[in-house]
Amino acid sequence: MQPTALQSLVAALVRCFAIYLGLTALRFAVQGASFYSSDFHYLHVGYFVVTTLLFAGVALALWRYHTAVAGRLLPREAKDGALPAMEGATFETGLIGVVGLYVAVTALPQLVNHSAWLFYDSELFGAPRILEGRVAFIGSLVQLCLGLVLLLRAPGIRRLIARLRTGGT
């Protein structure tokens, strides 16, 4: 099956996301190397290894299967499975989904970082810092949930926005 222009655009966005995840993996690898060479060890080296491998693995999978992922992200019509024509509603739904994807993706590294700090924070800084770490962890978790809601419920959100624009009619 020949990919349509919309599917090619989404496939390109999936590859851009794979590049972002690859750069995030590189950032964790550099932090891990810097951490390993320092004298002050507040985290286990395994944290950096696991997060680097996790982000790099997802990046490689998305880079390899970008067309298949793009096909799964786009809505299909019920009759023959053909992709719908590019309309304003489809574009708006896709845009809401992209915003949700961005919000969720930016929350993932923060969530991993805050969860590691929560694990080691009580040994380093004591009780007052644990409260700040929990608040930061909960904030990252809420950001991840909001991003997933935007991503997974984009058609319903688009319909709600359309109803609010027309005054509920």
TORKOL-4160 file (C-alpha; in steps of 0.2 Angstrom, whole numbers, padded with zeros to 4 digits, m for minus):
169
<pt num="1" X="0000" Y="0000" Z="0000"/>
<pt num="2" X="0007" Y="0017" Z="m0005"/>
<pt num="3" X="0007" Y="0029" Z="0009"/>
<pt num="4" X="m0003" Y="0045" Z="0007"/>
<pt num="5" X="0004" Y="0063" Z="0010"/>
<pt num="6" X="m0004" Y="0063" Z="0028"/>
<pt num="7" X="0004" Y="0046" Z="0032"/>
<pt num="8" X="0021" Y="0052" Z="0026"/>
<pt num="9" X="0019" Y="0068" Z="0036"/>
<pt num="10" X="0015" Y="0058" Z="0052"/>
<pt num="11" X="0029" Y="0046" Z="0048"/>
<pt num="12" X="0041" Y="0060" Z="0047"/>
<pt num="13" X="0035" Y="0067" Z="0064"/>
<pt num="14" X="0037" Y="0049" Z="0071"/>
<pt num="15" X="0055" Y="0050" Z="0065"/>
<pt num="16" X="0058" Y="0067" Z="0073"/>
<pt num="17" X="0051" Y="0060" Z="0089"/>
<pt num="18" X="0064" Y="0045" Z="0087"/>
<pt num="19" X="0078" Y="0058" Z="0085"/>
<pt num="20" X="0072" Y="0067" Z="0101"/>
<pt num="21" X="0072" Y="0051" Z="0111"/>
<pt num="22" X="0089" Y="0047" Z="0104"/>
<pt num="23" X="0096" Y="0063" Z="0110"/>
<pt num="24" X="0088" Y="0060" Z="0127"/>
<pt num="25" X="0097" Y="0044" Z="0128"/>
<pt num="26" X="0113" Y="0052" Z="0123"/>
<pt num="27" X="0110" Y="0065" Z="0137"/>
<pt num="28" X="0108" Y="0051" Z="0150"/>
<pt num="29" X="0123" Y="0042" Z="0143"/>
<pt num="30" X="0134" Y="0058" Z="0145"/>
<pt num="31" X="0127" Y="0061" Z="0162"/>
<pt num="32" X="0131" Y="0044" Z="0167"/>
<pt num="33" X="0149" Y="0045" Z="0161"/>
<pt num="34" X="0151" Y="0061" Z="0170"/>
<pt num="35" X="0143" Y="0054" Z="0186"/>
<pt num="36" X="0155" Y="0038" Z="0185"/>
<pt num="37" X="0170" Y="0049" Z="0183"/>
<pt num="38" X="0166" Y="0060" Z="0198"/>
<pt num="39" X="0169" Y="0057" Z="0216"/>
<pt num="40" X="0152" Y="0061" Z="0223"/>
<pt num="41" X="0140" Y="0046" Z="0220"/>
<pt num="42" X="0122" Y="0049" Z="0224"/>
<pt num="43" X="0114" Y="0038" Z="0211"/>
<pt num="44" X="0118" Y="0020" Z="0205"/>
<pt num="45" X="0127" Y="0019" Z="0188"/>
<pt num="46" X="0113" Y="0006" Z="0184"/>
<pt num="47" X="0100" Y="0021" Z="0183"/>
<pt num="48" X="0110" Y="0029" Z="0169"/>
<pt num="49" X="0113" Y="0012" Z="0160"/>
<pt num="50" X="0094" Y="0007" Z="0161"/>
<pt num="51" X="0087" Y="0024" Z="0156"/>
<pt num="52" X="0100" Y="0026" Z="0141"/>
<pt num="53" X="0095" Y="0009" Z="0135"/>
<pt num="54" X="0077" Y="0012" Z="0137"/>
<pt num="55" X="0076" Y="0028" Z="0127"/>
<pt num="56" X="0089" Y="0022" Z="0114"/>
<pt num="57" X="0078" Y="0006" Z="0112"/>
<pt num="58" X="0062" Y="0015" Z="0109"/>
<pt num="59" X="0071" Y="0027" Z="0098"/>
<pt num="60" X="0078" Y="0013" Z="0087"/>
<pt num="61" X="0061" Y="0005" Z="0086"/>
<pt num="62" X="0052" Y="0021" Z="0081"/>
<pt num="63" X="0066" Y="0025" Z="0068"/>
<pt num="64" X="0064" Y="0007" Z="0061"/>
<pt num="65" X="0045" Y="0006" Z="0061"/>
<pt num="66" X="0040" Y="0024" Z="0058"/>
<pt num="67" X="0028" Y="0020" Z="0044"/>
<pt num="68" X="0019" Y="0006" Z="0054"/>
<pt num="69" X="0018" Y="0018" Z="0069"/>
<pt num="70" X="0011" Y="0032" Z="0058"/>
<pt num="71" X="m0002" Y="0020" Z="0050"/>
<pt num="72" X="m0008" Y="0015" Z="0068"/>
<pt num="73" X="m0009" Y="0034" Z="0074"/>
<pt num="74" X="m0020" Y="0039" Z="0059"/>
<pt num="75" X="m0039" Y="0037" Z="0060"/>
<pt num="76" X="m0046" Y="0025" Z="0047"/>
<pt num="77" X="m0064" Y="0025" Z="0039"/>
<pt num="78" X="m0074" Y="0010" Z="0044"/>
<pt num="79" X="m0078" Y="0004" Z="0026"/>
<pt num="80" X="m0062" Y="0000" Z="0017"/>
<pt num="81" X="m0049" Y="0006" Z="0029"/>
<pt num="82" X="m0044" Y="0020" Z="0018"/>
<pt num="83" X="m0036" Y="0035" Z="0026"/>
<pt num="84" X="m0048" Y="0050" Z="0026"/>
<pt num="85" X="m0044" Y="0066" Z="0016"/>
<pt num="86" X="m0035" Y="0079" Z="0025"/>
<pt num="87" X="m0049" Y="0090" Z="0032"/>
<pt num="88" X="m0048" Y="0104" Z="0046"/>
<pt num="89" X="m0055" Y="0092" Z="0059"/>
<pt num="90" X="m0042" Y="0079" Z="0055"/>
<pt num="91" X="m0029" Y="0092" Z="0056"/>
<pt num="92" X="m0035" Y="0098" Z="0072"/>
<pt num="93" X="m0036" Y="0081" Z="0079"/>
<pt num="94" X="m0019" Y="0077" Z="0074"/>
<pt num="95" X="m0012" Y="0094" Z="0081"/>
<pt num="96" X="m0020" Y="0090" Z="0098"/>
<pt num="97" X="m0012" Y="0073" Z="0097"/>
<pt num="98" X="0005" Y="0080" Z="0093"/>
<pt num="99" X="0003" Y="0092" Z="0108"/>
<pt num="100" X="m0001" Y="0078" Z="0119"/>
<pt num="101" X="0014" Y="0068" Z="0113"/>
<pt num="102" X="0025" Y="0083" Z="0116"/>
<pt num="103" X="0019" Y="0085" Z="0134"/>
<pt num="104" X="0020" Y="0067" Z="0138"/>
<pt num="105" X="0038" Y="0065" Z="0130"/>
<pt num="106" X="0044" Y="0080" Z="0140"/>
<pt num="107" X="0037" Y="0073" Z="0156"/>
<pt num="108" X="0046" Y="0056" Z="0154"/>
<pt num="109" X="0064" Y="0061" Z="0157"/>
<pt num="110" X="0058" Y="0072" Z="0172"/>
<pt num="111" X="0048" Y="0058" Z="0179"/>
<pt num="112" X="0063" Y="0046" Z="0178"/>
<pt num="113" X="0074" Y="0059" Z="0186"/>
<pt num="114" X="0062" Y="0063" Z="0200"/>
<pt num="115" X="0059" Y="0045" Z="0204"/>
<pt num="116" X="0077" Y="0041" Z="0206"/>
<pt num="117" X="0080" Y="0057" Z="0217"/>
<pt num="118" X="0065" Y="0051" Z="0228"/>
<pt num="119" X="0074" Y="0034" Z="0230"/>
<pt num="120" X="0090" Y="0042" Z="0235"/>
<pt num="121" X="0085" Y="0058" Z="0243"/>
<pt num="122" X="0081" Y="0052" Z="0261"/>
<pt num="123" X="0099" Y="0046" Z="0262"/>
<pt num="124" X="0107" Y="0063" Z="0256"/>
<pt num="125" X="0096" Y="0078" Z="0261"/>
<pt num="126" X="0084" Y="0072" Z="0274"/>
<pt num="127" X="0065" Y="0075" Z="0276"/>
<pt num="128" X="0063" Y="0093" Z="0270"/>
<pt num="129" X="0070" Y="0088" Z="0253"/>
<pt num="130" X="0059" Y="0073" Z="0252"/>
<pt num="131" X="0043" Y="0083" Z="0252"/>
<pt num="132" X="0050" Y="0094" Z="0237"/>
<pt num="133" X="0055" Y="0078" Z="0228"/>
<pt num="134" X="0037" Y="0071" Z="0230"/>
<pt num="135" X="0029" Y="0087" Z="0224"/>
<pt num="136" X="0041" Y="0087" Z="0208"/>
<pt num="137" X="0037" Y="0068" Z="0205"/>
<pt num="138" X="0018" Y="0071" Z="0206"/>
<pt num="139" X="0020" Y="0086" Z="0195"/>
<pt num="140" X="0029" Y="0076" Z="0182"/>
<pt num="141" X="0016" Y="0062" Z="0184"/>
<pt num="142" X="0002" Y="0074" Z="0181"/>
<pt num="143" X="0011" Y="0081" Z="0166"/>
<pt num="144" X="0013" Y="0063" Z="0159"/>
<pt num="145" X="m0006" Y="0059" Z="0162"/>
<pt num="146" X="m0011" Y="0076" Z="0154"/>
<pt num="147" X="m0001" Y="0072" Z="0138"/>
<pt num="148" X="m0008" Y="0054" Z="0137"/>
<pt num="149" X="m0026" Y="0061" Z="0139"/>
<pt num="150" X="m0022" Y="0073" Z="0125"/>
<pt num="151" X="m0014" Y="0060" Z="0114"/>
<pt num="152" X="m0027" Y="0046" Z="0117"/>
<pt num="153" X="m0043" Y="0057" Z="0118"/>
<pt num="154" X="m0039" Y="0069" Z="0104"/>
<pt num="155" X="m0055" Y="0066" Z="0093"/>
<pt num="156" X="m0066" Y="0068" Z="0109"/>
<pt num="157" X="m0057" Y="0084" Z="0114"/>
<pt num="158" X="m0059" Y="0091" Z="0096"/>
<pt num="159" X="m0077" Y="0088" Z="0096"/>
<pt num="160" X="m0079" Y="0096" Z="0113"/>
<pt num="161" X="m0069" Y="0112" Z="0107"/>
<pt num="162" X="m0081" Y="0112" Z="0091"/>
<pt num="163" X="m0096" Y="0112" Z="0103"/>
<pt num="164" X="m0089" Y="0126" Z="0114"/>
<pt num="165" X="m0086" Y="0136" Z="0098"/>
<pt num="166" X="m0103" Y="0134" Z="0092"/>
<pt num="167" X="m0111" Y="0137" Z="0109"/>
<pt num="168" X="m0117" Y="0119" Z="0112"/>
<pt num="169" X="m0127" Y="0117" Z="0096"/>
